[in-house]
């Protein structure tokens, strides 16, 4: 009988240690994955900020171009339809 109890206790302890090792490895992998995903997410956010900055620059250039075209259309046509004055 004591041999059976010893075997059961030994099996229980061995199983508990094995489960603890597996859980620790799983947690370690999960932490590493979270760190990698955090780095990846930060890189994506940095890239998004860069794209937003570039888009703002393009919007400014477009607004400037639209203003220039509007001013050009509204300006009087110099030299169109009239002959230059005689000297």
Secondary structure, 3 states (H helix, E strand, C coil): CHHHHHHHHHHHHHHHHHHHHHHHHHHHHHHHHHHHHHHHHHHHHHHHHHHHHHHHHHHHHHHHHHHHHHHHHHCCCCCCCCCCCCC
